[in-house]
């Protein structure tokens, strides 16, 4: 069974070289990553070896891996020229990856260039990633309206991924378990509160890591006088960092049609199977294809054209 993983990270050589040239966070010294908010992190070089990744994916049944810039680095929010140089390094390197990979584009947080994004989305880029920190409020979603419009016009999805966070001496797990989850929940509720669907009726959106399990709070929303409305079949949540318990809870709230495979590899492995053959196929194959807006892996560029 062919699997499509919507959420992986792989640093191509141009991005690694740029991070090593930098003198302010984020930067690499050797393979130690320094960021503005988290403790130094020792990157494993093998995690970003292209051929090794392809071998790991194929062993897991993954035929297409959608790779994104690591938004917690904070490159999108750097000052103008710095952000553009960093994102250019990502786009140049990602575009040169083998066809096993489908990259997500990224845009500067300040003065994104709609025409440049449209050009990327007309090529090999599968959609555009936005840091959850940028859209964690209704006003944040309003501010990225031009970016959403470009993605909608291209028929490509928006991928909501955690952004930078500060841990202030907390343990290493604090950022992904507390900070990232809170960001994703903010982005989920910001989407609903801003009424983004009414403004962009054709847009598809994918929230990383089950949107921080924000859908499980819909009962609390109702108890406080809110209304999330009917399930939106074009708003997806992917499974990274969650197993059977978390995925089952999401399905109970949203149904299975909007739950899709994401792994966050190299930091976690993709789910091999869930709840029987039909559910496994839906989560690992059918739903990711629909989220990307394509009929098959082989036709992903033609379908989007």
PyMOL commands that set and color helices and strands:
alter all, ss='L'
color gray80, all
select helices_A, chain A and resi 13-21+45-48+50-59+71-73+75-77+80-95+114-121+132-135+138-143+145-154+174-194+196-199+208-223+244-254+256-258+277-292+300-304
alter helices_A, ss='H'
color red, helices_A
select strands_A, chain A and resi 3-8+27-29+32-34+41-42+62-67+101-106+127-131+157-161+205-207+235-238+259-260
alter strands_A, ss='S'
color yellow, strands_A
deselect
rebuild
show_as cartoon
